[in-house]
Amino acid sequence: PPGLHSVAFLESDAIDLVFTEDITEAEGEAPANYVLYETAVPSNVVGFTEVRMRGVSDRVFLGLDSGLSIGTQYTIEAAGLYDPSGNPLPAASSLTFTFSGSNDRAVAGLYIDDLRHTPTRLRS
């Protein structure tokens, strides 16, 4: 089944979700299948202005209705997604990351700074 692999920060108000395998377009582009919030304050939800597949079927672009704050930890949850064979994304699929600026990436519990290429563990 598909799984969340990483979050790539494009700008403070735009991220890419990368999955471990292709997901179907109809579900991948449904905003209701995602929720993004501050980890420490789950009621601080970040909404989406745009949700679309990014050229390949394992990536989803999320335009955010407000910018992420540097140094703040966020959680993204995904549900209701399927691979082309009909296998569902596991029910509790989420990634937690700390936003440090654009052009960085959080990979399944790791934060990677593209400038230093030095992985460090995210705090839970």
Disulfide bonds with the S-S distance in Angstrom:
none
